[in-house]
């Protein structure tokens, strides 16, 4: 019985039928019917065999060559892994504490591309498994721009929902200073000036799919109006639920005695600063706040918050007409695809980057007149959806409050589960956070 089944699947016409069905379904999924022109190649591989598609193997050679077998396996593994990474799932590492305690530094995640629909690469010719830079180099691109595809997202299982942990391409990562890749080019631009940066550093421009990957929680959806009042987020006038492990920074003062470091370790409080024997700044969840508050030697515990009278120059849109800060922000409308918004010289700073850079229009301002693509107008219809992303570690997160909207063409996928978690401060087997392995997000 099993021999007959095995012989059935070895038949070249059966193999061809399975391969061509998978090929056609894949074409329907991505919606590019020009790829049907590749059907003769599938036919030749399985049936006619006129072209040797594996030139490293001699045709008719029956004797097995171990090296050739290994090379065959390697080619198959690279192609299969590349397709899986592009269309289905990709690994991601948490590099910073902006999502503590929901996601920890050292968490290794799998990110689902099919949750929102995989997007086709803007630069399809690239070195396998490298993101934007070749391994063991500082600035050599791992991709070629000979072929550039426009943004296209194929069908997925759903859309971005509020509170999803979303991986996306960093919106300000289109331009990068090689010597300061951990800082925003636009932030450096405001500090140092364009002439100084371009004269003293190496600057590169990257396509959307090769910009750094970030992970934050989606707080605002397209069409929402967002406002932050005393650190609390309001959407369309209503306070939203807080993520379970949301953290704020607190000022803590003791009775001149130190807080036992073992107690901080026991409560898993890793993000803190010590200002002497009696003063601390701690990042705390609501649960840890209650526990620290009840310590016998703690006399004062106050949430650190900027009053709405003190604006921050680092907060988006970095314009004096919007005197906002991290804890008091907005109101701000989040653009929705197809929505038409009235544009004035007063609100243009909020939407200029989206209109000009993300949606590739030209803008010129002459007095109170605004010209988009050379035509004077007082309104604009958005071509894409936009999202507002924030970290759960609110006072230690560089997020949409600092660089604005995340366009839909920057969305990579949804974080689904943690497959490994390592604590860099511990050694050997203690490094592994066993309770986080294979944890759903």
C-alpha positions in Angstrom: 0.0 0.0 0.0 2.7 2.5 1.1 4.8 1.5 -1.9 2.0 2.3 -4.3 1.4 5.7 -2.7 5.2 6.4 -2.8 5.3 5.4 -6.5 2.2 7.6 -7.2 3.9 10.7 -5.8 7.1 9.9 -7.6 5.3 10.1 -11.0 6.5 13.2 -12.9 3.0 14.2 -13.9 1.8 14.1 -10.3 4.7 16.2 -9.2 4.1 18.7 -12.0 0.4 18.9 -11.2 1.1 19.6 -7.5 3.7 22.2 -8.4 1.6 24.0 -11.0 -1.4 24.2 -8.6 0.8 25.7 -5.8 2.4 28.1 -8.4 -1.0 29.3 -9.7 -2.4 29.7 -6.2 0.7 31.7 -5.2 0.2 34.0 -8.3 -3.5 34.5 -7.4 -2.5 35.4 -3.8 0.1 38.1 -4.8 -2.1 39.3 -7.7 0.6 39.5 -10.4 -0.6 37.5 -13.3 2.4 38.3 -15.4 4.1 35.5 -13.4 2.0 33.0 -15.3 4.7 33.4 -18.0 6.8 31.3 -15.7 4.5 28.2 -16.1 6.7 26.8 -19.0 9.6 26.7 -16.6 7.6 24.6 -14.1 6.6 22.3 -17.0 10.2 22.0 -18.1 11.5 21.2 -14.6 9.1 18.3 -14.2 8.2 17.1 -17.7 10.2 18.2 -20.8 13.5 18.8 -19.0 15.1 20.7 -21.9 17.0 23.1 -19.7 19.3 22.0 -16.9 18.1 24.1 -14.0 20.7 22.6 -11.7 24.0 23.2 -13.7 26.1 22.0 -10.7 24.8 18.4 -11.4 25.6 16.4 -14.5 22.5 15.0 -16.2 22.2 11.3 -16.2 24.7 11.0 -13.4 23.4 8.2 -11.1 26.3 8.0 -8.7 25.7 10.2 -5.7 28.1 13.0 -4.9 28.0 14.0 -1.3 29.1 17.6 -2.1 26.4 18.0 -4.7 23.8 16.7 -2.3 24.9 19.2 0.3 24.8 22.0 -2.2 21.3 20.9 -3.3 20.1 21.0 0.3 21.7 24.4 0.8 20.0 25.9 -2.2 16.6 24.5 -1.2 17.0 25.7 2.4 17.9 29.2 1.3 15.1 29.5 -1.2 12.5 28.0 1.2 13.7 30.2 4.1 13.6 33.3 2.0 10.1 32.6 0.8 8.9 31.8 4.4 10.6 35.0 5.7 9.1 37.1 2.9 5.5 35.8 2.9 4.8 34.1 6.2 6.9 34.6 9.3 10.1 36.3 10.3 12.3 36.4 13.5 12.8 39.6 15.4 14.7 40.5 18.6 13.7 43.1 21.2 16.8 45.5 21.4 15.5 48.2 23.8 13.4 48.5 27.0 10.6 50.6 25.3 8.1 47.8 25.6 9.0 46.6 29.1 7.3 44.7 30.9 5.3 43.4 28.0 8.3 42.6 25.9 11.8 42.3 27.4 15.2 43.1 26.1 16.5 39.8 24.9 13.1 38.4 23.8 13.3 36.6 20.4 9.9 36.8 18.6 8.3 35.4 15.5 6.5 38.1 13.5 3.5 37.0 11.4 3.5 38.5 7.9 0.1 37.0 7.0 -1.7 38.7 9.9 -2.0 41.9 8.0 -0.9 40.6 4.6 2.7 40.4 3.5 4.0 43.3 1.5 6.2 42.7 -1.5 9.7 43.9 -1.2 10.6 47.3 -2.7 14.1 46.0 -3.4 13.7 42.3 -4.5 17.4 41.8 -5.3 19.0 41.4 -1.9 21.5 39.2 0.0 19.7 36.4 1.8 18.9 36.9 5.5 20.5 40.3 5.7 18.4 43.4 6.3 20.0 46.5 5.1 23.8 46.0 5.5 26.0 43.1 4.5 27.4 41.1 7.4 30.8 42.2 8.8 30.5 45.6 7.1 29.4 48.9 8.5 27.7 50.5 5.5 27.8 48.2 2.4 24.1 47.8 1.3 22.8 44.2 1.3 20.5 45.0 -1.6 20.6 46.4 -5.1 18.3 49.0 -6.4 18.4 47.9 -10.1 14.8 46.8 -9.7 12.5 48.8 -7.5 8.9 47.7 -6.9 6.1 50.1 -5.7 4.3 49.4 -2.5 1.9 46.4 -2.7 0.4 44.4 0.1 -1.3 41.1 -0.6 -4.2 39.6 1.1 -3.8 38.8 4.8 -5.9 37.4 7.7 -7.0 40.8 9.0 -6.0 44.4 9.7 -4.1 46.2 12.4 -6.2 46.4 15.6 -5.8 48.6 18.6 -3.3 47.3 21.2 -1.6 44.9 18.6 2.2 44.7 19.0 3.2 45.7 15.6 6.6 45.5 13.9 7.2 48.3 11.3 9.9 50.0 9.4 11.1 53.1 11.3 9.5 56.1 9.6 12.5 58.3 10.1 14.9 55.6 9.0 14.8 56.6 5.3 18.0 58.6 5.8 20.7 57.4 8.2 24.0 58.8 9.5 26.4 55.8 9.3 28.4 56.9 12.3 25.3 57.5 14.4 22.8 54.8 13.3 21.2 54.6 16.8 20.0 58.3 16.4 17.4 59.8 14.0 18.9 61.7 11.1 16.2 64.3 11.4 16.9 64.8 15.1 20.6 65.3 14.3 19.6 67.6 11.5 17.8 69.9 14.0 20.7 69.8 16.4 23.7 70.2 14.1 22.4 71.5 10.7 22.4 69.8 7.3 25.7 71.3 6.1 27.6 70.1 9.2 26.2 66.5 8.9 26.8 66.1 5.2 30.4 67.5 5.5 31.5 65.5 8.6 29.6 62.2 8.3 28.5 59.5 5.8 24.8 59.7 5.0 22.8 56.9 3.2 19.3 56.8 2.0 17.3 53.6 2.4 14.1 52.3 0.7 11.2 51.6 3.0 11.7 47.8 3.3 15.3 48.3 4.3 14.7 50.8 7.1 15.3 49.6 10.7 12.6 47.4 12.2 10.8 48.8 15.3 8.2 47.2 17.6 5.5 49.2 19.5 1.9 48.9 20.5 -0.7 50.3 18.1 -2.7 52.9 20.1 -4.3 55.0 17.4 -6.1 53.7 14.2 -6.8 55.5 10.9 -9.5 58.1 11.4 -9.0 58.4 15.2 -8.4 61.7 17.0 -5.8 61.2 19.7 -5.1 63.2 22.8 -2.8 62.6 25.8 -3.8 64.2 29.1 -1.5 63.7 32.2 0.0 60.6 30.5 -3.4 59.0 29.8 -4.4 58.4 26.2 -7.8 59.5 24.9 -9.2 58.3 21.6 -12.1 60.3 20.1 -12.7 61.9 23.5 -12.7 58.6 25.6 -9.9 57.3 27.8 -8.7 53.9 26.4 -7.8 50.9 28.5 -4.2 50.7 29.6 -2.1 47.7 28.6 -1.6 45.3 31.5 2.1 45.9 31.9 2.1 49.6 31.2 5.0 51.4 33.0 5.6 55.0 34.1 8.6 56.6 35.8 8.3 57.5 39.5 10.3 59.6 41.8 10.9 57.7 45.0 12.4 59.1 48.2 13.2 57.0 51.3 14.0 57.8 54.9 17.7 58.0 54.0 18.1 54.2 53.8 18.6 52.3 50.6 16.1 50.1 48.9 17.4 46.6 49.0 18.6 45.7 45.5 17.4 42.1 46.1 13.8 43.5 46.5 14.1 45.3 43.1 15.3 42.1 41.5 12.5 40.1 43.1 10.0 42.5 41.6 11.8 42.4 38.3 12.4 46.2 38.3 15.3 46.5 35.9 14.8 50.1 34.6 15.9 52.4 37.4 18.3 55.2 38.4 19.8 55.9 41.8 20.4 59.6 42.8 22.0 58.9 46.1 21.2 56.8 49.2 17.6 58.1 49.4 16.4 59.1 45.9 15.5 56.9 43.0 13.7 57.0 39.6 12.0 53.8 39.0 10.0 52.5 36.0 7.0 50.8 37.6 3.9 48.9 36.5 0.7 49.6 38.5 1.3 46.4 40.5 4.9 47.3 41.4 3.8 50.9 42.3 1.5 49.5 45.0 4.3 47.2 46.3 7.0 49.9 46.4 4.5 52.4 48.0 4.1 50.0 50.9 7.8 49.6 51.6 8.5 50.8 55.2 11.3 53.1 54.2 9.6 54.8 51.3 8.3 58.2 52.2 7.5 59.7 48.9 6.5 58.2 45.5 5.3 60.4 42.7 4.7 59.9 39.0 7.2 61.9 37.0 5.2 64.0 34.6 5.8 67.1 32.5 3.1 69.8 33.0 1.2 70.9 30.0 2.8 74.4 30.3 6.3 73.1 29.4 6.6 72.1 25.7 9.3 69.7 24.4 11.3 70.6 21.4 11.7 66.9 20.6 8.0 66.1 20.3 6.4 65.8 16.8 5.9 67.9 14.8 8.8 69.9 16.4 7.0 73.2 15.8 6.4 76.0 18.2 2.8 76.3 17.1 2.2 72.9 18.9 3.6 73.3 22.4 3.1 69.6 23.4 5.2 67.2 25.4 5.3 63.5 26.2 2.6 63.6 28.8 0.3 66.2 27.4 -0.2 65.9 23.6 -2.8 66.7 20.9 -5.5 66.7 19.9 -4.3 65.1 16.7 -6.2 63.5 13.8 -4.7 60.3 12.4 -5.1 60.2 8.6 -7.3 57.5 7.0 -7.1 56.3 3.4 -9.6 58.2 1.3 -10.3 60.9 4.0 -10.1 64.5 2.8 -8.6 66.9 5.3 -8.6 70.7 5.2 -5.0 71.9 5.0 -3.8 75.3 6.3 -0.5 76.8 7.0 -1.3 76.3 10.7 -1.9 72.5 10.6 0.5 71.7 7.7 3.4 70.8 10.0 1.4 67.9 11.3 0.8 66.4 7.9 3.5 67.7 5.7 5.8 64.7 6.1 2.9 62.3 5.3 1.9 64.2 2.2 5.3 65.1 0.9 7.5 62.1 1.8 5.3 59.1 2.4 2.8 59.9 -0.4 5.4 61.5 -2.7 4.0 64.9 -3.5 5.7 68.3 -3.7 4.6 71.1 -1.4 5.3 74.8 -1.7 4.0 77.5 0.7 3.7 81.1 -0.4 2.3 83.2 2.4 -1.0 81.6 3.3 -1.3 79.8 0.0 -0.4 76.0 -0.2 0.6 74.4 -3.5 0.5 70.6 -3.8 2.2 69.4 -7.0 2.0 72.9 -8.3 -1.8 73.4 -7.8 -3.1 75.7 -5.1 -5.4 73.9 -2.7 -6.8 74.0 0.8 -7.4 70.2 1.2 -5.8 66.9 0.7 -7.1 63.3 0.3 -4.8 60.7 1.8 -3.7 57.7 -0.2 -2.8 55.5 2.7 -3.9 54.6 6.3 -1.7 55.8 9.1 -1.2 54.5 12.7 -0.1 55.8 16.0 2.4 53.6 17.9 3.6 53.9 21.5 5.8 51.9 23.8 4.4 50.3 27.0 7.3 51.8 29.0 5.9 55.2 28.4 8.6 57.4 29.8 11.4 55.4 28.2 10.1 55.0 24.6 10.9 56.9 21.5 7.7 56.4 19.6 5.0 58.3 17.5 5.1 61.2 20.0 8.6 61.9 18.7 8.4 61.1 15.0 4.7 61.0 14.1 2.6 58.7 12.1 3.4 55.2 10.8 2.2 54.8 7.2 0.6 51.5 6.2 3.4 50.7 3.7 5.8 50.6 6.7 3.9 48.0 8.6 5.8 44.6 8.5 3.7 42.3 10.7 2.3 41.3 14.0 4.3 39.9 16.9 2.7 36.5 17.7 4.9 34.6 20.2 8.2 34.5 22.0 10.3 31.5 21.1 13.4 32.4 23.2 14.2 34.9 25.9 17.7 35.6 27.2 18.7 37.9 30.2 22.0 39.5 29.3 22.7 40.3 32.9 22.9 36.6 33.8 25.1 33.7 32.8 24.8 30.1 31.5 21.5 28.5 32.0 20.3 31.3 34.2 20.3 33.5 31.1 17.2 31.7 29.8 13.9 33.1 31.0 12.1 29.7 30.9 8.7 31.2 31.8 8.7 33.2 28.6 9.5 30.4 26.1 6.8 30.0 23.5 4.7 32.6 25.2 1.9 34.1 23.0 1.9 37.9 22.7 
